[in-house]
Amino acid sequence: MAKRHNDNLPISDILKEFVEANRLQSGLDKVDVRDAWANMMGNGVNNYTTEVKLDRDTLYVALSSSVLREELSYGKQKIINMLNESIGKEVIKVLVLR
């Protein structure tokens, strides 16, 4: 049975403790990256996005348009910087467009 704290703690501290204790941060990062991609890229790119997958520090994005893939490849570092800024920490180091 888990040890119970008698003092009053903010819910944010309790949630952080729960995430750390259960090692859930990598899964939350994956969700955050998908949401950030959808928000930052807009409907035009999202219509051609078939998959967004984070594996360690590499973001794999599958696109159904080769023209869009080529266009986005010119600004990979800018996309990485924008997504990391949106998430609030450096999660992505490499972007692979497929």
N, C-alpha and C positions, 0 to 999 in steps of 0.2 A: 504494500500500500504506500502511496506517495506521502511524503512528509508535508504536513500542512503548515502554512505560515499564518501566524496570528496577527501580524501587522497589516495595515491597509496599503496595498500597492496599486499603482495605476494599471489599467488593463493592458496598456502598451508594453509595460515591463513584463507582465505575466506572459503575454504572447511571445515576446522575444525570448524569454526563458524556455518556453515550450518548444519554439522552433529550434533553438540551439540544442536542447536536450534530445530531441527526436531527429536531429540532422535533416531538417526539411528545407534548408535554405536553397539548395541546388534546384529543387523542384519549384520553389517559389520564383527563383530567377528565370527559369524556363517560361513560366507563365508571364512574368513581367516583360520578358523580351518579346514574346508574341504580341502582347498588348501594345508595347512601344512601337513595334513594326507597323501594326495596323494604324495607330494614331499618327505616326510621323510620315508615313508614305502616302496616305490618302487613298481615295477610292480608285483612282486611275491605276496605281500599282497593285493595290489589293485585288483587283479584278483578275490580274494575271498571276497572282501568287498562289501556288498550290500547296506549299508546305514551308513552315518556318520551324527549324529545329536547332536547339542549342546543345552542343556536346562539348563539355568542359569550357574552354574559352573560345570556341569556334562556332560561329553562327552559319548554318546551312539554309539557304533560301532557294526553293525550287520555283522557277518561273516558267509559264507556258509560252512566253513570247521571247524569241531569240533576240529580237530588236531591242526590247526593253532590257534584257540581260546585258547586252553590249553597252547600252547607254548607262546603266547603273554601274557597270564595272569601272567607268572612268572616275567615279566619285566614291570608291569604296571606303577610303579613310574618313571622308566627311560623314558618310552614313554611319560608320562605327562610332565616331565621336558624338554624333547627334543621338544615337540610341543609348550610349553609355550615359550621356548627360540627362536624357529623359528618365532613365532608370535610377540615376543618382549615385552610381558606383561603376567602376570599370569591370564589367562582366565579359564583354566581347573584345577580343584582340584580333581575330581573323574573321573575315567575311568571305564565304564561298557562295557564289551564285551558280546555280545549276539550271 
